[in-house]
């Protein structure tokens, strides 16, 4: 390709989504990725309805369907014995895709790569060393094999983004006091097509089905809980997990068989003070991260890419002043949305991962309140932010009775009016 209009640094979901969105504007996009091949990771596997609408525009949704992606009809918070305490029934959403879609992270990367427009080039094994600057404006990147000028640089290089730091942007990171141990269970039959989170005395247990009779299971652990355990120690640990969460009994055999293939993942949340600098934008985890409990991280990255392309399309040119004006609009729109999503994800995580009285009451209260449950589901689905008032918060923890608890919001299709809290 000739010199690129845009350089995207990072070829994860955020980077490929940005390349897909910007390439569809007719821009020449160069994606640079330091890893020669993608690393296998147990993350970024569940897509929300709002993301599916964007991915359908790009031709990605059909590719995932053809690759056998699994549709999940509900997000369910359960007691340790498996009984539902809060059910978000996605079939009630006024959306073109009223479901969650689950597939392996690599399959999602492949679908995005296959959908890239002709003007996009991906180069792997390239180390981006620093941004190029003209005054206070980013004008390209410096790599091992030379300088690459561009009208816009997009950082999609992850939560520890070196580019973000080099440009002078900060994203304070707050680590949760636990980790998530991830397991891929094989040969699983008859698992419900739900995204299920269990509330237990030991913390979060979360699972959902993947294609090929597989299930992804996450177990909340202390930072050093599994360190140094041999086979006998792991068997004893697994016995304790299953004893404390009897709802996992149908998965007991595949869980024990998967113990040696575990990944232990750190969990944190962050939000950049600004997503932009002149000539420079952050997308995905380089700008923000959330607890995976609410399945928002990858979906927020896709929304970043879509919004960035929207404001640049409206600008119509890549002249420096036009680009920077568009970037300021991107920052304003996304930071407001991301701040709300961050709070929602954090509150959802606290409901499940801690023994907070308020969190547990909020979970039960939301499950019993049709109106609030639908407002929360709309936001989590990525269909637009529905804000809860301070009074709604009191209704959630059932300190104040809600006379509208059985009334669904006006945006809910009338066919859903007979829905009962399950």
C-alpha positions in Angstrom: 0.0 0.0 0.0 1.0 3.6 -0.4 1.7 5.6 2.8 -1.2 5.0 5.3 -3.7 7.5 6.4 -4.1 5.8 9.7 -1.7 3.6 11.7 -3.4 1.3 14.2 -1.1 -0.2 16.8 -2.3 -3.6 18.0 -4.2 -6.4 16.3 -6.5 -7.6 19.0 -10.3 -7.1 18.8 -9.9 -3.3 19.4 -7.3 -2.8 16.8 -8.9 -4.9 14.1 -12.3 -3.3 14.8 -10.8 0.1 14.4 -9.1 -1.0 11.2 -12.4 -2.4 9.9 -14.4 0.7 10.7 -11.8 3.2 9.4 -11.1 1.1 6.3 -14.7 1.2 5.4 -14.4 4.9 5.1 -12.0 4.4 2.2 -9.0 5.2 4.3 -5.7 3.4 3.9 -5.1 1.7 7.3 -1.9 0.0 8.4 -2.2 -2.3 11.5 1.0 -3.0 13.3 1.2 -5.9 15.8 4.4 -6.9 17.7 3.3 -10.6 18.2 4.0 -12.8 15.2 0.9 -14.9 16.0 -2.0 -14.2 18.4 -1.6 -15.6 21.9 -4.4 -18.0 23.0 -6.3 -16.2 25.8 -9.5 -17.0 27.7 -11.1 -13.7 27.2 -13.2 -11.6 24.8 -15.6 -14.5 23.9 -19.1 -13.0 24.4 -20.6 -10.3 22.2 -23.6 -8.2 23.2 -26.5 -7.2 21.0 -25.2 -3.7 20.4 -21.9 -5.0 19.2 -23.7 -7.6 16.9 -25.5 -4.7 15.2 -22.2 -3.0 14.4 -20.5 -6.3 13.4 -23.4 -7.0 11.0 -22.7 -3.7 9.2 -19.1 -4.9 8.8 -20.0 -8.4 7.6 -18.6 -10.1 10.7 -21.7 -11.5 12.3 -22.5 -13.8 9.4 -18.9 -15.0 9.5 -19.2 -15.9 13.2 -22.6 -17.6 12.6 -21.0 -19.7 9.8 -18.1 -20.5 12.1 -20.6 -22.1 14.6 -20.9 -19.3 17.2 -23.3 -20.1 20.1 -26.3 -18.0 20.9 -26.9 -17.3 24.6 -30.5 -16.3 25.4 -30.1 -15.1 28.9 -27.7 -13.6 31.5 -28.5 -15.3 34.8 -27.3 -14.6 38.3 -27.8 -17.8 40.4 -27.6 -19.0 44.0 -24.8 -21.5 44.7 -27.3 -24.3 44.1 -28.2 -23.0 40.6 -31.5 -21.3 41.4 -32.0 -18.1 39.4 -31.9 -14.9 41.5 -31.8 -12.4 38.6 -32.6 -13.2 34.9 -31.9 -10.8 32.1 -33.9 -12.3 29.2 -32.3 -10.9 26.0 -35.3 -12.1 24.0 -37.2 -9.2 25.4 -34.9 -6.6 23.9 -36.1 -4.5 20.9 -32.9 -5.4 19.0 -32.1 -7.0 15.7 -30.0 -9.6 17.5 -31.8 -10.2 20.9 -29.1 -12.6 22.2 -25.5 -12.9 23.2 -23.1 -14.6 20.8 -20.2 -16.7 22.1 -17.1 -18.0 20.3 -13.4 -18.3 20.9 -11.4 -15.1 20.9 -9.3 -16.4 18.0 -12.5 -17.1 16.0 -13.6 -13.5 16.6 -10.2 -12.2 15.5 -10.4 -14.4 12.4 -13.8 -13.1 11.5 -12.7 -9.5 11.9 -9.6 -10.1 9.8 -11.6 -11.7 7.0 -13.9 -8.7 7.0 -11.1 -6.1 6.6 -11.6 -3.8 3.6 -9.0 -3.9 0.7 -7.3 -0.7 1.9 -6.2 -2.3 5.2 -2.9 -4.0 5.7 -1.9 -6.0 8.8 1.8 -6.4 9.6 2.8 -8.8 12.4 6.1 -9.0 14.2 6.6 -5.2 14.1 7.6 -3.3 17.2 6.3 0.2 17.5 9.0 2.1 19.5 7.5 5.6 19.9 5.1 8.1 18.4 6.4 10.6 15.9 5.7 14.2 17.0 5.5 17.6 15.4 5.1 20.0 18.2 2.4 18.6 20.4 0.8 16.6 17.6 1.3 12.9 16.9 2.2 12.5 13.2 3.0 8.8 12.9 5.1 6.1 14.6 8.7 5.0 14.8 9.3 1.2 14.3 12.4 -0.9 14.2 12.7 -0.6 10.4 11.9 3.1 10.1 9.4 5.9 10.6 5.8 5.7 9.3 3.9 9.0 9.0 0.1 9.1 9.3 -2.7 11.6 9.7 -4.0 9.6 12.7 -2.4 7.1 15.1 -4.8 4.7 17.0 -3.4 2.9 20.1 -5.0 -0.5 20.6 -1.9 -1.9 22.5 -3.7 -3.1 25.6 -4.1 -2.1 29.2 -0.4 -1.4 29.7 -0.2 0.7 26.5 3.3 2.1 25.9 2.0 4.5 23.3 -0.5 6.0 25.7 2.3 6.7 28.2 4.6 8.1 25.5 1.9 10.6 24.4 1.4 11.7 28.0 -2.1 10.2 28.7 -2.8 8.3 31.9 -5.3 5.6 32.8 -5.2 4.9 36.5 -5.6 1.2 37.1 -7.4 -0.3 40.1 -6.8 -4.0 40.7 -9.5 -6.2 42.2 -8.3 -8.2 45.2 -9.0 -11.5 43.4 -8.1 -13.3 40.2 -10.1 -15.4 37.8 -9.0 -18.9 37.0 -10.2 -19.8 33.5 -10.9 -23.4 32.4 -12.0 -24.8 29.0 -14.3 -27.8 29.6 -14.7 -30.4 26.9 -17.3 -33.0 26.0 -20.1 -31.2 27.9 -23.7 -32.1 27.2 -27.0 -30.4 28.0 -25.7 -27.1 29.4 -28.2 -24.3 29.3 -27.5 -21.6 26.6 -27.1 -19.0 29.3 -24.3 -16.7 30.6 -24.6 -17.9 34.2 -22.9 -16.3 37.3 -23.2 -18.0 40.7 -23.2 -16.2 44.0 -21.2 -18.3 46.5 -19.4 -17.9 49.8 -16.2 -18.4 47.8 -17.0 -15.7 45.3 -17.9 -15.8 41.6 -18.3 -18.9 39.5 -19.2 -18.1 35.9 -19.8 -20.2 32.8 -21.2 -20.2 29.3 -21.2 -22.6 26.4 -18.8 -22.4 23.5 -19.1 -24.3 20.1 -18.1 -27.9 20.0 -19.6 -29.1 23.3 -17.3 -26.9 25.3 -17.9 -24.6 28.2 -15.9 -21.7 29.5 -15.7 -21.7 33.3 -14.3 -18.9 35.5 -13.6 -19.4 39.2 -12.7 -16.5 41.5 -9.5 -17.2 43.4 -7.2 -15.3 45.7 -3.9 -14.2 44.0 -1.8 -17.1 45.2 -4.6 -19.6 45.8 -3.5 -22.1 43.1 0.3 -21.4 43.2 2.4 -24.5 43.8 -0.5 -27.0 43.9 0.2 -30.4 42.6 -2.3 -32.8 41.2 -3.6 -33.9 44.6 -3.8 -30.3 45.8 -5.7 -29.3 42.6 -8.2 -32.2 43.1 -8.8 -31.1 46.7 -9.3 -27.5 45.6 -11.7 -28.5 42.8 -13.7 -30.6 45.4 -14.1 -27.5 47.5 -15.2 -25.4 44.6 -17.9 -28.0 43.7 -19.0 -28.5 47.3 -19.5 -24.7 47.6 -21.4 -24.4 44.4 -23.7 -27.4 43.9 -25.1 -25.8 40.8 -21.9 -26.8 39.0 -22.5 -30.5 39.6 -23.3 -31.3 35.9 -19.8 -29.9 35.0 -17.9 -31.8 37.7 -16.2 -34.3 35.5 -15.1 -32.0 32.7 -14.0 -29.4 35.3 -11.7 -31.9 37.0 -10.3 -33.0 33.6 -9.5 -29.4 32.7 -7.6 -28.5 35.9 -4.1 -28.8 34.3 -5.1 -26.4 31.4 -6.1 -23.5 33.6 -5.2 -19.8 33.0 -5.1 -17.4 36.0 -6.0 -13.9 34.9 -5.6 -10.6 36.8 -8.7 -8.5 37.0 -8.7 -4.7 37.1 -10.6 -1.6 36.0 -9.3 1.6 34.5 -10.4 4.7 32.7 -8.1 7.2 30.9 -8.4 10.8 31.8 -8.6 11.5 28.1 -9.0 9.1 25.1 -7.3 11.5 22.7 -4.4 13.8 22.0 -3.8 15.8 18.8 -3.5 13.2 16.0 -3.9 10.3 18.5 -6.8 8.1 19.8 -7.1 5.3 22.3 -9.5 2.4 21.7 -10.2 -0.7 23.8 -8.1 -1.6 26.8 -5.5 1.0 26.1 -8.2 3.5 27.2 -10.4 1.6 29.6 -11.0 -1.8 31.2 -13.7 -3.3 33.3 -14.3 -6.5 35.3 -15.3 -9.3 32.9 -18.3 -10.2 35.0 -20.7 -8.1 32.9 -19.2 -9.0 29.5 -18.5 -5.4 28.5 -14.8 -5.0 27.7 -14.6 -6.3 24.1 -18.0 -4.8 23.4 -16.9 -1.4 24.5 -13.8 -1.7 22.2 -16.1 -2.4 19.2 -18.2 0.6 20.2 -15.1 2.8 20.4 -14.1 1.8 16.8 -17.6 2.5 15.5 -17.8 5.9 17.2 -14.3 6.9 16.0 -15.2 6.1 12.4 -18.5 8.0 12.8 -16.9 11.3 13.8 -14.2 11.0 11.2 -16.7 10.3 8.5 -18.6 13.4 9.5 -15.4 15.5 9.3 -14.9 14.3 5.7 -11.2 15.0 5.5 -8.0 14.1 7.4 -6.7 17.7 7.6 -5.1 18.1 11.1 -7.6 20.6 12.5 -10.6 18.5 11.2 -9.2 15.3 12.7 -8.5 16.9 16.0 -12.0 18.4 16.2 -13.4 14.9 15.5 -11.2 13.4 18.1 -12.5 15.8 20.8 -16.0 14.8 19.9 -15.1 11.1 20.1 -13.6 11.7 23.6 -16.7 13.5 24.8 -19.1 10.9 23.5 -17.2 7.8 24.6 -16.0 8.9 28.0 -19.5 9.7 29.1 -20.7 6.3 27.9 -17.7 4.4 29.3 -18.0 6.0 32.7 -21.5 4.7 33.0 -20.6 1.3 31.7 -17.6 1.2 34.1 -19.9 1.9 37.1 -22.4 -0.7 35.9 -19.8 -3.3 35.5 -18.1 -2.5 38.8 -21.4 -2.7 40.7 -22.3 -6.0 39.0 -19.0 -7.4 39.9 -19.4 -6.3 43.6 -22.8 -8.0 43.7 -21.2 -11.3 42.8 -17.6 -11.2 44.0 -18.0 -9.8 47.5 -20.2 -10.5 50.5 -21.5 -7.0 50.6 -24.9 -6.8 52.1 -25.9 -3.9 49.8 -24.6 -5.9 46.7 -26.6 -9.0 47.6 -29.7 -6.9 48.3 -29.3 -5.1 45.0 -29.0 -8.4 43.1 -32.2 -9.8 44.6 -34.0 -6.5 44.3 -33.1 -6.1 40.7 -34.3 -9.6 40.0 -37.7 -8.9 41.5 -38.2 -5.5 39.8 -39.2 -5.8 36.1 -38.7 -2.2 35.3 -35.2 -1.8 36.8 -34.1 -5.2 35.4 -35.0 -4.1 31.9 -33.3 -0.8 32.2 -30.1 -2.6 33.4 -30.4 -5.1 30.6 -30.7 -2.4 27.9 -27.5 -0.7 29.1 -25.5 -4.0 29.4 -26.7 -5.0 25.9 -25.0 -2.0 24.4 -28.2 -0.5 23.1 -27.8 2.8 24.8 -27.3 4.0 28.4 -30.4 3.9 30.7 -29.5 5.7 33.9 -30.9 4.7 37.3 -31.9 7.6 39.6 -31.0 7.7 43.3 -34.6 6.6 44.0 -34.1 3.6 41.7 -31.1 2.7 43.7 -33.2 2.6 46.9 -35.8 0.5 45.0 -33.0 -1.9 44.0 -32.0 -2.7 47.6 -35.7 -2.7 48.5 -35.4 0.0 51.2 -38.2 1.9 49.4 -41.2 0.2 47.7 -41.4 0.7 44.0 -45.0 1.1 42.8 -43.8 0.7 39.2 -41.9 -2.5 39.8 -44.2 -4.6 37.6 -44.4 -2.0 34.9 -42.0 -2.3 32.0 -40.3 0.7 30.5 -42.0 2.3 27.4 -39.3 1.0 25.1 -40.1 -2.7 25.9 -42.3 -4.3 23.2 -45.8 -4.7 24.5 -45.6 -8.5 24.0 -43.3 -8.5 27.0 -45.9 -6.9 29.3 -46.8 -10.3 30.8 -43.3 -11.2 31.7 -42.8 -12.1 35.3 -39.5 -12.0 37.3 -38.0 -15.4 37.2 
